[in-house]
Amino acid sequence: MRQDESKKYFMIKKSLVLFLVFMLPLSAFMGGILGAGFVTKSEPQGASVVTDLNLTPMKVSSIALEGGIPAVAKTAMPSVVGVATTSIHEDWYYGTYKGESVGTGVIVDERGYILTNSHVVNDGNAEAVKVLLYDGTSKNAEILWNDAVLDLAVLKIEGKNLPVASLGNSDDIVVGETAIAIGNPLGLTFERSVTAGIISGLERTIPVNENYNIEGLVQTDASINPGNSGGPLLNIKGEVIGINTAKVQSGEGLGFAIPINIAKPIVDEFIMKGEFTKVYLGIKGVNVYQYIRTYGNDLGTETGVYVYDVVSDSPANYGGIISGDVIVSIGDTPINTITKLTRQLYSYRPDDVVHVKVIREGKPVDLKVILKGEPR
């Protein structure tokens, strides 16, 4: 093949890859539910410096009196960052290529700890991560932790005295209250866009696939678009009450955020210790409704987690959990699914003692389990 023909072939191939990357949205979910990430082959651009805002610190408690949504945006925006990632992708036809995506994050500690979505950093598999700060500077970031089930991640950049978001209490959210989202829809073209609406619903569940759902989400009609993933959902006091994670593509005004209280224990431990130790139970399980659908057996309950295996030398093993048990609660919290179990464990620390209720051969049994840090 002549050199000019070879060059032409390469350009056609590159154009096709670009077309596919631009046209196929980064999907974290099935059935038209999209993670708000935006895939692009162009180089991430640094965030433009906003110079026309008065950034005099404002007390959070007075935001509502000082101007509502505009005041929230002015106060919270400096803590919102762009998250640009580079990942290696494998394609059966085009082979290996690098893809770049842009999402959003929020600074939760002045030393450079940043909260975002796990899918924004390719579930921890990003080759490189850059954080684009409010003042226009760009810093390399390290992925300290991520969990694809929670769809949360913690990043770290070098810095001090960085602007920090105020975290609220997602347990206090009520349907109908004001909700404000800040993020980077469609990459950095519309960086730090502010949208507003209301809280439309609580404890929402959206499907990932036929075997897995994301549960306990906050629903909002504030516009959530590709690129908003990992950005804050705020209340009228300027407090972060959720981390935006997904939207329903086939509907209007159907956005979802992870309640901030799920992330708080993780963030607090990183701030205090510089690391996070996840506790584990040591069981292998399946949702009861899936077990019943497959085998049709009566387990004495229609919800919970059916334990089909217990790891030796694990907290569950030492606590008396056995194969065939159905976990229905931990402490005072009902456990309906594996996702609920996973989320509940994040509220505990190593050496915490928890009361676990199981259904064993149709009868309730109360057990005491001492949790341990997950083996590394």
N, C-alpha and C positions, 0 to 999 in steps of 0.2 A: 504494500500500500504506500502511495506517495506521501510525502511529509504533509502537504496541504490537505490531502484527503484524511490522513490520520488525525490532524488537528481538527478538521471539521467534524469527524466522528466523535472525538472527545467532547467537543462543545455540545453536540446534540445529546450525548449521554448525560452530561452535566446538567443540561437544560431540563431533561426528563426527571432527573433526581430532584432538581429544584422545584419542578411542578408538583411532584408527588409530596414533597415535604411541605410545601405551602398549602396544598389542597387537602391533605389528610390531617385533620386536627389531632393534637396529642390527646388521646382518649384514655382516661383513667377508669372509665366505667363502660358497661355495655348498655344497650337499649337507649341510646341517645343521651346518656348522662356523661358529661365531659368534665375532666379536670381542667381547671382554668389555666393551663399552660399554653404557650405559643411557640411553635417550632419555626425557626427561620435559619436560613443558610448565610445570612448577612452577618457581618461583624457587629457585636453589641456596641451601642454607642453610649458614651458617658451621659449621665443624667445632666440636663441643663440646669444651670444655677438660677434659682428664683430669687430675684433681688428686690421685688416690689412689695414684699410682705413684711409687716412689722412683726418680728419674731420675739418681741418682749415676752418673757415667760408669763403665763396666765394660770392662776389657780384653777384646777380642774373643777372644783365645787362651784365656781362662778361662771363657768362657760355658758350655761344656759341663759344667764342674765346678760352676758356680754355679747350675744348675737347668734346663739343657736348653732346651726350647721356651719356657717362661715367661721365661727370661732373654733369649733371642733377641728375643722380642716386646717386652720392656721396653727393650732397647737400640736396636732398629731402628725402633720405631714413631715416634719424634719426627721421623725423616727422611722419613716417608711423608706425602704430601700428596694432597688431593683436587684434581682438575682439572675445572673447570666451564666448558663452552664454549657459546657462542651462535653458531648458523649459520643462514644463509638457505637455505631449501629451496624448490624449485620443484615444484609438483604440477599435473598437467594438468587436474585437476578443481577443486581448491581454490585454485589459484593460488599466490602467494608467501606464505610464512609463516616465522616464526622458530621454530627448534627448539633446545632446550637439552639438553645431555647431561652426564653426570658420569662421569669415569674416575679413574684414580689415577696418581701419579707418585712419583719418588723423588729427593731432593736429593743431588747428586753433588759439589757444591762449596759451601763456606760463603758464597760471594758470591751465591748464588741460581741456579745452573745446575741444571736439573731434567731428568731423563730420563723419557720416557713413550713411548707408542705413537703412530705417525703417525695411525692411525684415531681416536684419542681427540680429536685436534684437527682432525678432518675433513680429513686429509691436507693440512694447511696452509691450508685454506680457511675456518677458523673466523673469524667476524666479531669475536668478543671471547673472551678466555680469562682466567679468574680462578683463582688458586691458593689453596686453603684450607689454612692451616698448622695444625700440631698445637696451637698455643696459641689457636686460634679466630679468628685474624686472617685477612683476605682481601686478596690483592694482585693487581693486574693483571699479566698475563704477556705477554711477547713470544715469538712462535714464531721462534727463530733458524734452525732447520734441521729438515727432515723428509724422509724417504724412504719412499714407499709400498711399495716392493719389500721393504725391510728391515722395514717397519712400526715404525720408530723416529723419535722427534722429540726435539729439545732445546729447552727453554723457558728464559726468563730472567726472574727477578723482582728487584726492588731489595731488597737485604738484606746483612747482614754477620753473621758468627759464627753462621750457621744450622747446625742439626744435620745432619751429613753421613753418608750410608750408607757402609759399608766394602764395596768391590768385591772379589769373590773371583776365582778362576780356573776358568772353566767347563770348561777342558780336563781338570781333575782330577775332574770329576763321575763317580761310579760308580752303576750301577743298584742300587737297594736302599737307598741312603743317605737320611737324613731330608731332607724338603723342607718348607719353611714359606712360606706365602703371606700377604701382608698387603695389603688393598685395601678398596674401597668397593662391595661387592656391592649391586646394586639401588639405586644412587645413594647418598645420604648417610643413608638410613634406618638402615643397619648399618655406619656408617663405621668404617674401620680394623679390620675383622674379621680375625681370625687363623684360618687353617686349616692343617692339617698332614697330611702323608702321607709318601710316599717318591718317589724318582725311579723312574719306571716304564720309561723307555726313552730312548735317545739317537739323534740323527741321524734324527728322524722327519720325514716329509714329509706335508703335508696339501694338498689341492687348493683352489685359489681358483676356477678355472674350467678348461675343457678344455685351455687353452693355458698355464696358469701354476700352479705349485705354490710353497708356502713350504717351504723345505728346512732341514735341520740343526737342527730344534727339539728341545728337551728336553721329554719327556713326564712328567707327574706325576699322581698320584691325589689330591693336595691339592685341595680343592674350589676351582674357578675359576668365578666367576659373572659375569654382566653387571655391569660397574662395576669389576671387578678389573683391567681392561686397563691396562697401564702400570705396575702395581705390582710390587714386588720378589718374586722367588722366592729364598729364603735357605737356606743350609745350617745345620748345627747350630752352626757357629762364628759365626753372625750375619752372614755375608758374602753379598752379593747375587751369585747365580750365574746369574740369568736375569730377564728382564722378561716378565711374564705377558701373553699376547696372544690366546689363543683357547681354546675348548672345543668338544668334539663334542656337539651338542645331543641326539643320539639315543642317547648312551651315558652311563654313569655313571663318574665318576672318570677322565675323559679330558681333561685340561687340558694346555696347551702353553705353553712360554716360549721366548723368544729368548735364546740363550746370551750371557752378559754380555761375553764376549771379543769379540763382534762390535761391541759398542758402545764398548769401551774406547778404541780409537784416536781415535774421534770425540770422546768426552768429554775425553780427554787434551789434544787440540788446542784445544778450547774453553777449557779451564782455563788452558793455557799462553799462548794467543794471543788468546782472546776471539772467535775465528771458526774455521771449518772449511773447508778447501779440498779438494774432492773431485777425485781424479784421474780421467782418462778415457782410454780406449783409442782410440775413434774408429771403431768398426765398427757395422754393422747386421747382426744375425744372428738365427738361429732355431735351436732345439734340433734336434739331429741326428735324434732319434727322430720329431719332427714332419715334418722334411724327407723322411725315408724313407717315412713313412706317406703323405705327399702325392704324392711323385714316384717312389718305389720305386728310386731310383738307389743304387748301391753307392758309398759314400764312403770305404771302407777302415776305418771304425770305426762302431760302433753308438751311441756316446755322444760328447758334445762340442757345440760351437757352430759351426754352419755360417755362414760369412761370405758374405753376399750383396751387401754394399756396404762400401766403405772411404771414410771422410770424407777429403777432400783436406786437406793441411797438418795432419794429425793424427798422434799418436804411432804409431798402427798403420801409417799411410801411410809415414812416415819409417823405420819399423822393418822394412818389407818384407812386411807382411801384404797379401795380395791377395784379391780376390773369388774364391770357390770353395775357399778354405782352410777347414780345420776345426780350431778351437782345442781342444786336448785337455789342455793343462796350462799353468800359469803358475808358474814356479819349480818347487818340488817338489809342488805341489798339483794333483791331477787336476781338470780342468774338465769336468763332465758336462752342465751346463745353463747357460742364461743367468743364472739366479738364483745359481748357484755362482760364475760369472764376476763378477757384480756384487758379491757379498759379498767375494770375494777382493781386488778392487781397493780396497776400503775399508781394507785392511791396509797400503797403500802411500801414500807422500807424493810431491808433485811433485819431479821430477828423479831419482826412484828408477829404477834400471836393472833390468829384469826379463827373465828368459829365458822366451820363449814357444815352446812346441812346437805345431806344426800338422801336419796330414796334408794333403799337397798331391799330388793325382793318385795317391792310394794310398800315398804314401811319406812318412815322417816328415821334417820340416825344423825345425831349431832356429834361432830368431831372437832378436835382442836389441832390446828396445824401451825407450826413455827416456820415462817417463810425464810428463805435464804436467797442470797444474791445469785443471779443466773451465772452458771459456769462460763468462763471465757475460753 
